[in-house]
Amino acid sequence: MELFESNTNWAEVVKPLIEKHKNKKCPLAYTNLFELMVMVFL
């Protein structure tokens, strides 16, 4: 699979990634401002 061809079908290229990660929690999910600040600075 060549990603940099002139006729890349991005829907097909991204589909396996979406299937792999669709049920995982976002790593930047936070419950309060303090948690967000810690994640950003660390």
Secondary structure per residue as TSV (DSSP state, phi and psi in degrees):
chain	resnum	aa	ss	phi	psi
A	1	M	-	360.0	114.5
A	2	E	-	-93.6	122.4
A	3	L	T	-82.1	-21.3
A	4	F	T	-108.7	24.9
A	5	E	S	-72.5	159.4
A	6	S	T	-72.7	-19.9
A	7	N	T	-118.8	43.6
A	8	T	-	-69.9	129.6
A	9	N	-	-91.4	96.8
A	10	W	H	-66.7	-25.3
A	11	A	H	-62.9	-40.1
A	12	E	H	-73.7	-36.2
A	13	V	H	-67.9	-40.2
A	14	V	H	-85.2	-21.7
A	15	K	H	-54.9	-45.3
A	16	P	H	-62.7	-35.4
A	17	L	H	-67.0	-40.7
A	18	I	H	-64.8	-43.9
A	19	E	H	-62.3	-37.8
A	20	K	H	-69.8	-37.8
A	21	H	H	-110.9	4.1
A	22	K	T	-68.1	-26.7
A	23	N	T	-100.9	5.8
A	24	K	S	-91.3	147.4
A	25	K	-	-72.8	142.7
A	26	C	-	-64.7	133.6
A	27	P	T	-66.3	-19.1
A	28	L	T	-98.0	14.0
A	29	A	-	-69.9	131.5
A	30	Y	-	-137.9	157.7
A	31	T	S	-105.6	-18.5
A	32	N	S	-150.4	170.7
A	33	L	H	-63.4	-35.6
A	34	F	H	-61.6	-44.6
A	35	E	H	-61.4	-41.1
A	36	L	H	-62.4	-45.4
A	37	M	H	-62.5	-41.6
A	38	V	H	-63.6	-44.7
A	39	M	H	-64.7	-38.3
A	40	V	H	-71.0	-43.1
A	41	F	H	-81.0	-24.2
A	42	L	-	-97.2	360.0
